[in-house]
Every structure is written in structure tokens, then in C-alpha cells.
Amino acid sequence: MAVAALVDAGVPAAVVTRAVGAMGVRGLRVSFGRRTRGAYVGKSFDVTWPGKPRPRKGAPVPHVHAHEQGHAHAHEQEHEHEHEDAHERERAHPRAPAPAHAPAHAHAHRDYAEIKRLLKGARLAPEARALAADIFARIAEVEAELHGTKVDRVAFHEVGAYDSIADVVGVSAAIAHLAPDSIGSLPPVVGTGTVRTAHGPVPVPAPATAALLAGAPILPEGEGELTTPTGAAILAAVVDRFGAPPPMRLRATGYGAGTRELSDRANVLRVMLGEPIGEPEADPARDVVLIEANVDDMNPQLVGPLFDALFEAGAVDVWSAAILMKKGRPALQISALAPAAARIAVERAFFQGSTTLGLRRRALDRVVLARSFATIETPYGAVRVKVAALDGEVLGAQPEFEDCRRLAVKSRVPAREVLSAAAAAARRLLPRPRGRRG
């Protein structure tokens, strides 16, 4: 799906087909088509090899494709996911001799050492070869650790070897062709339940997937396995930043359609290619704690210093509201929003900076737009602008008032004049309105 989406977004199909062909794997063929999944039409990436089993009527199509997303010159946004039944999907495992009575092709495999030899001898762009080697190495190292074997002895089943070579080499060639400055991803949806492997049923995410995604945010939702080790290895190798797409000028979008129909989502992966606007701001905390106090015996002049102390302690927002307490006493309700990690420090700042004897708190989750800072020029000088975006689409650009006030003092003009000039310049960062069709 990742390969198909990248090609749909503009990578020439020949870049992928030549790279896969350069591996010299006899009988391995790849092609592209179109496929409808749910309400969407996307490009398909079709992999064939000698003896590839045909799916039984009504059975899931046995096919494996890596999942991957990104942003910044390439932002691949995984809205929907596809994965396959474990009995045919790629799975690395320790090499073991085949039983004497088994057909020769039933236990054919390629171990990691052979894959390294194939990569070394293939006529690939250096960047594509290096990325493919990195992805395969991550899979082999994790599997070797899980199964207690040497890295070079980690072997891929015949089906998995064909498919994983096409997927890993194809996506590496496509990314190398784009040469993005950075790649980002939404948190991958890993699925739920269990999945069958050569080692028996295992919980989702599979052990290799979990190990490869260590430290990354994941979403445990959806039916079955929705991120395989191949997809996890690609994400681990290429993603610079997990989170919402940053504000950017969108240049192209591509859709890769999976082989299965999923009951709860369209089996489509979306890739977004664009140029970032400004420097992305760190993703704000989504899980926060609301901490509040009612005070009726504090000098209002102390509210300003209290706000400063709460922000310094780690609060992401602070505000106050006039309220009426019992017996008609006027008072202030002072509220602070803080990440869970800053809760104790913010509470301490509350007690030290106010007259309250107690606090209320409750956990909240919030939805936050992706943000970045850009710099625009005005007749009075440069002003920073905070740019907000939803799924990469810029929704607003707001000049920083402190910059405008500083320039107003320097230029000896009213602050509103600088702010007006900055707002006009900031509007150039917004997408052009679409004209009406008559």
C-alpha cells in the first residue's frame, strides 16, 4: 500500500519496477493497477512469483504489504490500513531443516545473509540500497533477539521473502527518488486480537512489531493485525516525527489500496507530499490535567505573578473568571491546564502563589491543531507568525503580538498599524480560496 500510494502521488512506476528487477530474484514480478476499497479508489501494488497460491473463493487474499506514512516533503498519512492472514504473510523465523518428506518448495526460504548479498549485487541507487538494508537489518535483528538465533541465520519463508523484497526495495526506491527533507507519520494503527504465526497464536501487535515500534505512539484499534513487522520496520527506519501533519503547501496526494475489504474502514493508505510552512512546533500534550481554585481573599494584584508562576511550572494555559461565592462574596476562579508530567509543579505554584487552601483537578483529553512558526516581512521589520493546520491544510496564521509591539516602539508608530501590516502579510500563507463554478 505504501509503494502504491507513493506511485499514485507521483513517483514514476518504473522507479519501483526497475529497483525490484535489479534484485535479480528469478520470477519475481511487480505491477500496478486500480482497486476500489470502501468508497475510495486507489492504486494497487501487485506482486507475483512462481507458485504463488491463488486465494480460495471467499478467503482473504494472501498478500503482504508494508505500512508507512510521512510528512514534510513527504507526509504519508495512514487513514486506513491493510494487513493479511498470518499463514501467508511475511514472517522472519530461525532457520530449521525441512522434513525429508516435505516438498522442496514448501520450505524454501531466503535467510538474511542471502538478502544482504542480493542487495550488495543489485544495481540500485546508493540511497535506496542503504534504506532497504536498514529496514531488513531491523527486522532481522529483532527476530534474532526474539528467537535466540544469529542475525544472519534469520530466514524468511518463500512467500514472505518474495513479498518482503518487493515491498522493502520498492518503498526504498520510491523514497530515495523523492529525497524528502523529512518524513512524518500519524501513530500507526496496530489492530487488536491475536494473529497466527509459525510459532502459534500471538497477541496483536506481534512481538516483532512491538519491538520495532518501541518508543513510538500506537493506536490499538481495528480488527486483527493492522501493522506487520515489515510496516513497523519501514516506519522505524524512515519516520522523523510521529504526530499530525504540520502546516504545509500540499503538492500531491496518493492513495494505495489494499487487497482486503475491512469491515470497519476503507482499506486505503493516503500519502501527502508538500512543502512545510515554517518550523514545526513540538506536538502539544493531548492528555492534560485541569487544576482550579476559587479564591476570595487574595489581592487581585497577585493574579499576574501567579499566572507567571503557573506558566513557569509547566502549565500550557492559565485563565481566570469572576464568580460569586456563598453569602454573595465576589471571587476569582483561577484555572490552569497542565500536562500530567507538570501537575505536581503546577499545584505547588498554585499553593505558593495564591491564598487557596485547596485545589480541584480532573483529567482531560484535548484535540489540538498542528502548529508551526513562520517569519513574514512587514514595512516595519520581520514578525513571527503562528501557523495552524488540520491534516496539513493551513487554517490560520496569526502574527505574534509581542513582535508587533516591539517593532511599533522601535518605529514609533501605533502597535495596531504594525499588527495590521503583519496580518496582511500573514494572509499570504493561507491557501487561495477556490473559485465558484458557474
C-alpha positions as CSV (number, residue, x, y, z in Angstrom):
1,M,0.0,0.0,0.0
2,A,2.9,2.4,0.8
3,V,4.5,1.7,-2.6
4,A,1.2,2.1,-4.4
5,A,0.4,5.4,-2.6
6,L,3.8,6.8,-3.4
7,V,3.5,6.0,-7.0
8,D,0.0,7.4,-7.1
9,A,1.4,10.6,-5.6
10,G,3.8,11.0,-8.5
11,V,6.8,8.6,-8.2
12,P,7.3,7.0,-11.6
13,A,6.2,3.3,-11.6
14,A,9.4,2.5,-13.4
15,V,11.5,3.6,-10.4
16,V,9.9,0.8,-8.4
17,T,9.8,-1.9,-11.1
18,R,13.5,-1.3,-12.1
19,A,14.6,-1.5,-8.5
20,V,12.7,-4.7,-7.8
21,G,14.0,-6.2,-11.0
22,A,17.6,-5.2,-10.1
23,M,17.5,-7.6,-7.2
24,G,17.7,-10.5,-9.6
25,V,15.1,-12.7,-7.9
26,R,14.0,-15.1,-10.6
27,G,10.3,-15.0,-11.3
28,L,9.5,-12.0,-9.1
29,R,7.3,-9.6,-10.9
30,V,5.5,-6.4,-9.8
31,S,2.9,-4.3,-11.5
32,F,0.4,-1.5,-10.6
33,G,-3.4,-1.4,-11.1
34,R,-6.5,0.3,-9.7
35,R,-8.7,-1.1,-6.9
36,T,-11.8,0.1,-5.0
37,R,-11.9,-0.2,-1.3
38,G,-14.9,1.1,0.5
39,A,-15.9,4.4,-1.0
40,Y,-12.3,5.1,-2.4
41,V,-10.4,4.1,-5.4
42,G,-6.6,3.7,-5.1
43,K,-3.6,2.3,-6.8
44,S,-2.7,-1.3,-6.2
45,F,0.8,-2.8,-6.0
46,D,0.6,-6.4,-7.2
47,V,3.4,-8.8,-6.5
48,T,3.6,-12.2,-8.2
49,W,6.2,-15.1,-8.1
50,P,6.4,-18.7,-9.3
51,G,3.9,-20.9,-7.5
52,K,2.1,-18.0,-5.8
53,P,-1.0,-19.6,-4.2
54,R,-4.4,-18.5,-5.5
55,P,-6.8,-17.5,-2.8
56,R,-9.8,-19.7,-2.2
57,K,-13.1,-18.2,-3.0
58,G,-14.3,-16.2,-0.1
59,A,-10.9,-16.4,1.7
60,P,-8.8,-13.3,2.5
61,V,-6.3,-12.6,-0.2
62,P,-2.8,-13.8,1.0
63,H,-0.7,-10.8,0.3
64,V,1.7,-8.8,2.4
65,H,2.4,-5.1,2.2
66,A,4.3,-2.8,4.5
67,H,2.6,0.2,6.0
68,E,4.3,3.6,6.2
69,Q,3.4,7.3,6.4
70,G,5.3,10.5,6.4
71,H,5.4,14.3,6.1
72,A,7.5,17.3,5.3
73,H,8.5,16.8,1.8
74,A,6.8,13.5,2.1
75,H,3.9,13.2,4.5
76,E,2.3,9.8,4.4
77,Q,-0.9,9.9,6.4
78,E,-2.3,6.5,7.3
79,H,-6.1,6.9,7.4
80,E,-6.8,3.3,6.7
81,H,-4.7,0.1,7.0
82,E,-4.4,-3.3,5.4
83,H,-2.8,-6.5,6.6
84,E,-3.2,-10.1,5.8
85,D,-3.6,-13.5,7.3
86,A,-0.5,-14.7,9.1
87,H,-0.2,-18.1,7.3
88,E,0.8,-16.3,4.1
89,R,2.3,-13.1,5.4
90,E,5.9,-12.3,5.8
91,R,7.4,-13.6,9.0
92,A,11.0,-14.0,9.8
93,H,12.0,-17.0,11.8
94,P,15.0,-19.1,12.8
95,R,16.2,-21.4,10.1
96,A,15.3,-25.0,10.5
97,P,15.9,-28.1,8.3
98,A,12.9,-29.3,6.2
99,P,11.4,-32.7,6.9
100,A,12.6,-35.3,4.4
101,H,9.0,-36.0,3.1
102,A,8.2,-32.3,2.5
103,P,8.0,-30.9,-1.0
104,A,11.1,-28.9,-1.8
105,H,9.2,-25.6,-2.4
106,A,7.2,-25.8,0.8
107,H,10.2,-24.9,3.0
108,A,12.2,-22.8,0.6
109,H,13.5,-19.6,2.2
110,R,16.0,-16.8,2.0
111,D,18.0,-16.0,5.0
112,Y,19.1,-12.5,5.9
113,A,22.7,-13.3,4.7
114,E,21.4,-14.0,1.2
115,I,19.2,-10.9,1.2
116,K,22.3,-8.9,2.1
117,R,24.1,-10.5,-0.8
118,L,21.3,-9.7,-3.2
119,L,21.3,-6.0,-2.1
120,K,25.0,-5.7,-2.4
121,G,24.9,-7.0,-6.0
122,A,21.8,-5.1,-7.2
123,R,22.2,-2.1,-9.4
124,L,20.3,0.3,-7.0
125,A,20.7,3.9,-6.2
126,P,23.0,4.2,-3.2
127,E,20.3,5.8,-1.1
128,A,17.7,3.1,-2.0
129,R,20.2,0.3,-1.2
130,A,21.1,1.9,2.1
131,L,17.5,2.3,3.2
132,A,16.5,-1.2,2.1
133,A,19.5,-2.6,4.0
134,D,18.5,-0.7,7.1
135,I,14.9,-1.9,7.0
136,F,15.9,-5.6,6.5
137,A,18.5,-5.3,9.3
138,R,15.9,-4.0,11.7
139,I,13.6,-7.0,11.0
140,A,16.5,-9.5,11.2
141,E,17.9,-8.1,14.5
142,V,14.6,-8.1,16.2
143,E,13.7,-11.6,15.1
144,A,17.1,-12.9,16.1
145,E,16.7,-11.4,19.5
146,L,13.2,-12.8,19.9
147,H,14.1,-16.3,18.8
148,G,17.6,-16.6,20.2
149,T,19.4,-17.1,16.9
150,K,22.2,-15.4,15.0
151,V,21.2,-12.5,12.8
152,D,22.5,-14.0,9.5
153,R,20.5,-17.2,10.2
154,V,17.2,-15.4,10.4
155,A,15.2,-16.8,7.5
156,F,12.2,-15.7,5.6
157,H,9.6,-18.1,4.3
158,E,9.5,-18.3,0.5
159,V,6.2,-16.3,0.2
160,G,7.5,-13.8,2.7
161,A,10.8,-13.4,1.0
162,Y,9.3,-12.6,-2.4
163,D,6.8,-10.2,-1.0
164,S,9.1,-8.5,1.6
165,I,11.8,-8.0,-1.1
166,A,9.3,-6.3,-3.4
167,D,7.8,-4.2,-0.5
168,V,11.1,-3.1,1.1
169,V,13.0,-2.5,-2.1
170,G,10.1,-0.8,-3.8
171,V,9.4,1.6,-0.9
172,S,13.1,2.3,-0.5
173,A,13.4,3.2,-4.2
174,A,10.4,5.4,-4.1
175,I,11.5,7.3,-1.1
176,A,15.1,7.7,-2.5
177,H,13.5,9.1,-5.7
178,L,11.6,11.7,-3.7
179,A,14.6,12.6,-1.4
180,P,12.4,14.2,1.2
181,D,13.9,16.5,3.8
182,S,11.9,14.7,6.5
183,I,9.2,12.1,6.8
184,G,6.4,12.1,9.4
185,S,3.7,9.7,10.3
186,L,0.4,9.5,12.2
187,P,0.6,7.0,15.0
188,P,0.2,3.6,13.4
189,V,-3.0,1.6,14.0
190,V,-1.7,-1.8,15.1
191,G,-5.0,-3.7,15.4
192,T,-6.4,-5.9,18.2
193,G,-6.9,-9.6,19.0
194,T,-4.5,-12.3,18.0
195,V,-2.7,-13.4,14.9
196,R,-1.5,-16.9,13.8
197,T,2.3,-17.4,13.2
198,A,4.6,-20.3,12.7
199,H,5.1,-20.2,16.4
200,G,1.5,-20.3,17.4
201,P,-1.1,-17.6,18.1
202,V,0.4,-14.3,19.5
203,P,-1.3,-11.1,20.6
204,V,-1.5,-8.1,18.4
205,P,0.8,-6.3,17.9
206,A,3.0,-9.3,17.2
207,P,6.3,-9.4,19.2
208,A,8.4,-8.2,16.3
209,T,6.1,-5.4,15.5
210,A,6.0,-4.2,19.1
211,A,9.8,-4.4,19.4
212,L,10.3,-2.4,16.1
213,L,7.8,0.3,17.2
214,A,9.3,0.7,20.7
215,G,9.1,4.3,21.8
216,A,6.6,5.2,19.0
217,P,2.9,6.1,19.7
218,I,0.5,3.4,18.6
219,L,-3.3,3.1,18.3
220,P,-4.6,-0.4,19.4
221,E,-7.8,-0.4,17.4
222,G,-9.4,-2.2,14.4
223,E,-9.9,-5.9,13.9
224,G,-6.9,-8.2,13.5
225,E,-3.4,-7.3,12.8
226,L,-3.1,-3.9,11.1
227,T,0.6,-3.3,11.3
228,T,3.1,-6.1,10.3
229,P,6.8,-6.3,11.1
230,T,7.6,-5.1,7.6
231,G,5.4,-2.0,8.1
232,A,6.8,-1.4,11.5
233,A,10.4,-1.7,10.3
234,I,9.7,0.8,7.5
235,L,8.2,3.3,10.0
236,A,11.1,2.8,12.4
237,A,13.7,3.4,9.6
238,V,12.2,6.5,7.9
239,V,9.9,8.4,10.3
240,D,11.5,11.5,11.9
241,R,8.4,12.5,13.8
242,F,5.1,11.0,14.8
243,G,2.0,13.2,15.0
244,A,-0.3,15.3,13.0
245,P,0.8,16.7,9.6
246,P,2.5,20.1,10.0
247,P,1.3,23.2,8.2
248,M,2.4,22.8,4.6
249,R,1.7,23.6,1.0
250,L,0.3,20.4,-0.4
251,R,1.8,19.4,-3.7
252,A,0.4,15.9,-4.3
253,T,-1.7,13.2,-2.7
254,G,-1.7,9.5,-3.4
255,Y,-3.8,6.6,-2.4
256,G,-2.7,2.9,-2.0
257,A,-5.5,0.3,-1.9
258,G,-5.0,-2.9,0.0
259,T,-6.0,-6.4,-1.0
260,R,-8.7,-7.0,1.6
261,E,-12.0,-5.4,2.4
262,L,-12.1,-4.4,6.0
263,S,-15.4,-4.2,7.9
264,D,-14.7,-1.0,9.9
265,R,-12.7,1.2,7.5
266,A,-11.8,1.7,3.9
267,N,-8.6,-0.3,3.3
268,V,-6.7,2.7,1.8
269,L,-3.5,4.4,2.8
270,R,-3.0,8.1,1.9
271,V,0.3,9.8,1.1
272,M,0.6,13.6,1.2
273,L,3.6,15.4,-0.3
274,G,4.2,19.0,0.5
275,E,6.5,21.8,1.5
276,P,6.4,22.7,5.2
277,I,5.5,26.2,6.2
278,G,7.8,27.5,8.9
279,E,9.4,25.3,11.7
280,P,7.0,22.8,13.2
281,E,6.3,23.3,16.8
282,A,6.5,20.3,19.1
283,D,3.3,18.4,19.3
284,P,1.3,19.7,22.3
285,A,0.2,17.3,25.0
286,R,-3.2,15.9,24.3
287,D,-3.7,14.4,27.8
288,V,-3.8,17.2,30.3
289,V,-5.0,17.9,33.8
290,L,-7.3,20.9,34.7
291,I,-6.4,22.4,38.0
292,E,-8.6,25.0,39.6
293,A,-9.1,27.1,42.7
294,N,-11.7,29.6,43.9
295,V,-10.2,32.5,45.9
296,D,-12.0,35.3,47.5
297,D,-9.3,36.7,49.9
298,M,-6.4,37.4,47.6
299,N,-5.2,40.8,46.4
300,P,-6.1,41.0,42.7
301,Q,-2.6,42.4,42.0
302,L,-1.2,39.0,42.8
303,V,-3.0,37.3,39.9
304,G,-0.4,38.4,37.4
305,P,2.6,37.0,39.3
306,L,0.5,33.8,39.9
307,F,-0.1,33.4,36.2
308,D,3.6,33.8,35.6
309,A,4.5,31.2,38.2
310,L,1.9,28.7,36.8
311,F,3.3,29.0,33.3
312,E,6.9,28.7,34.6
313,A,5.8,25.5,36.4
314,G,4.7,24.0,33.1
315,A,1.1,25.0,32.6
316,V,0.1,25.2,28.9
317,D,-2.8,27.6,29.6
318,V,-4.0,29.7,32.5
319,W,-7.1,31.9,32.9
320,S,-9.4,33.4,35.5
321,A,-13.1,34.3,35.7
322,A,-15.1,36.4,38.1
323,I,-17.5,34.3,40.2
324,L,-19.9,34.8,43.1
325,M,-19.4,32.6,46.1
326,K,-21.6,31.9,49.1
327,K,-23.0,34.8,51.0
328,G,-22.6,36.9,47.9
329,R,-18.8,37.2,48.2
330,P,-17.1,38.2,44.9
331,A,-14.2,35.9,44.0
332,L,-12.0,34.6,41.2
333,Q,-11.9,31.1,39.7
334,I,-8.3,30.6,38.6
335,S,-7.7,27.6,36.2
336,A,-4.6,26.1,34.8
337,L,-4.2,23.4,32.1
338,A,-1.1,21.3,32.5
339,P,0.4,18.1,31.1
340,A,0.3,15.2,33.6
341,A,4.1,15.4,34.0
342,A,3.8,19.0,35.2
343,R,0.9,18.5,37.5
344,I,2.8,18.5,40.8
345,A,4.9,21.5,39.9
346,V,1.7,23.5,38.9
347,E,-0.1,22.5,42.1
348,R,2.9,23.7,44.1
349,A,2.9,27.0,42.2
350,F,-0.8,27.4,43.0
351,F,-0.3,27.0,46.7
352,Q,2.8,29.2,46.9
353,G,1.4,32.0,44.7
354,S,-2.2,32.2,46.0
355,T,-4.2,32.1,49.2
356,T,-6.2,29.0,48.3
357,L,-6.4,26.2,50.8
358,G,-7.3,23.5,48.2
359,L,-7.5,22.6,44.5
360,R,-9.8,20.7,42.2
361,R,-8.3,18.7,39.4
362,R,-9.6,16.4,36.7
363,A,-8.0,14.6,33.7
364,L,-9.0,15.8,30.2
365,D,-8.0,15.0,26.7
366,R,-8.0,17.7,24.0
367,V,-7.8,18.0,20.2
368,V,-5.1,20.3,19.1
369,L,-4.2,21.6,15.6
370,A,-0.7,21.1,14.3
371,R,1.3,24.3,14.6
372,S,4.5,25.9,13.2
373,F,6.2,29.3,13.3
374,A,7.0,31.1,10.1
375,T,8.6,34.6,9.6
376,I,7.0,37.2,7.4
377,E,8.3,40.7,6.4
378,T,6.5,43.9,7.0
379,P,7.4,47.6,6.3
380,Y,8.5,47.7,10.0
381,G,10.5,44.5,10.1
382,A,10.2,40.8,10.5
383,V,7.4,39.3,12.5
384,R,6.9,35.7,13.6
385,V,3.6,34.1,12.7
386,K,2.0,31.1,14.3
387,V,0.5,28.9,11.6
388,A,-2.2,26.3,12.4
389,A,-3.2,23.4,10.2
390,L,-5.6,20.4,10.1
391,D,-4.3,17.4,8.2
392,G,-1.6,19.7,6.7
393,E,-4.1,22.2,5.4
394,V,-3.4,25.7,6.8
395,L,-6.5,27.1,8.6
396,G,-5.0,30.3,10.1
397,A,-1.9,32.4,10.5
398,Q,-1.7,34.8,13.5
399,P,1.1,37.3,14.0
400,E,2.9,37.3,17.4
401,F,1.7,40.4,19.2
402,E,4.9,40.9,21.2
403,D,6.9,41.1,17.9
404,C,4.5,43.7,16.6
405,R,4.6,45.7,19.8
406,R,8.5,45.7,19.8
407,L,8.6,46.9,16.2
408,A,5.9,49.6,17.0
409,V,8.1,51.0,19.8
410,K,11.2,50.9,17.5
411,S,9.4,52.6,14.6
412,R,7.4,55.0,16.9
413,V,4.0,54.0,15.4
414,P,0.9,52.6,17.0
415,A,1.0,48.9,17.6
416,R,-2.2,48.4,15.7
417,E,-0.5,49.6,12.5
418,V,2.2,47.0,12.8
419,L,-0.3,44.4,13.7
420,S,-2.4,45.2,10.7
421,A,0.6,45.1,8.3
422,A,1.6,41.8,9.8
423,A,-1.9,40.3,9.5
424,A,-2.0,41.3,5.8
425,A,1.4,39.7,5.1
426,A,0.4,36.6,7.1
427,R,-2.7,36.1,4.9
428,R,-0.3,35.1,2.0
429,L,0.4,31.9,3.9
430,L,-3.2,30.9,3.7
431,P,-4.4,28.7,0.8
432,R,-6.1,30.6,-2.0
433,P,-9.9,30.4,-1.9
434,R,-11.4,28.1,-4.5
435,G,-13.4,30.0,-7.1
436,R,-17.0,29.2,-7.6
437,R,-18.1,27.2,-10.6
438,G,-20.8,28.8,-12.6
